[in-house]
């Protein structure tokens, strides 16, 4: 079974992480929307890089919430 981490909104650190993840998810959704209307290859590449960077930020926050070690993160992410 995979443990599900419940956010304790009365804990400031949990609330802050939750709020940051929500903001990043909203940002990545907007970036995907903008990507769908990108007109030039340069614009598309720039948006794809922003999406990848935002996705990495989300992953890191989730790893922190679960208290994952670098070895556990490597297992989750798989080979490069």
Secondary structure, DSSP 8 states (H G I E B T S, - for coil): --------TTSHHHHHHHHHHHHHHHHHHHHHHHHTT--SHHHHHHHHHHHHHHHHHHHHHHHHHHT--HHHHHHHH---
